Amino acid sequence: MPDRSWWRNGVIYQVYPRSFADANGDGIGDLDGLRGKLPYLADLGIDAIWISPMYPSPMADFGYDVSDYRGVDPLFGDIERMDAVIADAHALGLKIILDFVPNHSSDEHPWFRESRRSRDSAFRDWYLWRDPAPDGGPPNNWLSNFGGSAWTFDEGTGQYYLHLFLDKQPDLNWRHPALREAMFESMRFWLRRGVDGFRVDVLYHVMKDAEFRDNPLNPAYRDGIDSEANRFLPTHIADLSETMDVVAAMRAVVDEFPDRVLIGELYLPLERIVAYYGDRLQGANLPFNFLLIGAAWDARTIGSLVERYEAALPPGGWPNWVLGNHDKPRIASRVGDAQARVAAMLLLTLRGTPTLYYGDEIGMRDVAIPRAEVRDPFEINEPDKGLGRDPQRTPMRWTPAPGAGFTDGTPWLRLGDDVASRNVETEAADPSSIWSLYRSLLWMRRASRALSIGSVRILGVSDQALAYERVDGDERIVVCLNFTEVPAVLPIDEPAGRAVLSTYGDIRQGPLRPSEGRIYLS
Ligand code: NOJ
């Protein structure tokens, strides 16, 4: 009997809570705001909501610096409000996935305060402390993903602590049994409250070389262009073989509860992403597949990527696809408005669980943030390299009104100048909008076993277009996508059945129009 769990059949929608809906008028999204939008999400046709961190945090990295794994930051609400979000979501048939941040805590977490208090602290080894190098400098050449050394000297105790991100995000020591157990208990805390799973932040980073050896130089590094961390290869700080033990242990915790999911954030090559399914599939249920985020946007590249990914999956491993998230430029900015529709059709018709990023359903684009308004520490530390993440984190637009229906106050990031045309209210009233396309695709996928769980096979590819089929039993769907801005002949004979959906409002047979995606029922 094939597994029919919700996280295979369903579609995940990522909410960046600061930017989704602000109920209290402080300009920052909150849990009451999200709660009010749950009916919207149910109607849109998604199945699960992944909420970026809402835990107590000094917000140095906007919540990815957690100071209490078992609470809610007052900016967002409180634990009762979180319970209410979970209960309302469940009543609407939606699942809730929390972000779990195991690699590092905030430096304001009581564990770290205690750890840095003295070398003899019982919590000292919950973090990674090392003596200075003989010259007094950092213990090795490891660099922070946000620029600069990954080591910060602590005057009080005369040692350096490791942080692969900000100095306000000290790395936790996953070799320490008590730390592991405390983190697992934090997961259970939420699982008992009914959350349906976790997206695990930088899962590939949790283990570091036990001997703290230097990383090798990266010969491909481009000075002034690449992020500073890329000066070295992450040989001793990422994707260590011991990481799989941690993943399997997290999975065992999640599996103590029925019907939950473990998703891993993994920026790794294809062969390594699929390793995180684990031996006998005892690793992550869904190791995030970010291949579409980095890929050149053309039919042959995407076609071969689908084939390579499908071929690399372990037997029984369930695929997944992602177009964007809060760390990457938005899809509509990467490929343009017309191709963003093709991308929507691709994402929602491939085999595997899709994850949508909030606002992509209205075709939101990156919003340019003037230097004086920059909030992202990555941009502040490494300016003008195009690495900053504020542009893709701007508030959701619900209406054309001032504040975009997001807030009655001043939004924490500017809204952008195309709110009047790109917002839910306006687009929901327009059957030819990208929002209407997303909704049709989501409900079509939900109604179709071929689309939600069927097999996939590439049928044809040309320089312009890609065609594939999805099949379950006697249900067969053919998808044809034109990746160019000129008309394209179909890369296959026209399917025998009828065309049922186009990225254009109206449906035609024959050659594809510029940037047209079309679905046939055959
Ligand atoms: C990955 C998260 O997605 C990103 O937003 C964050 O800054 C880093 N991990 C550090 O937690």
Residues whose N, C-alpha, C, O or C-beta is under 5 A from the ligand:
A	BS01	NOJ	D61 Y64 F165 D201 V202 D327
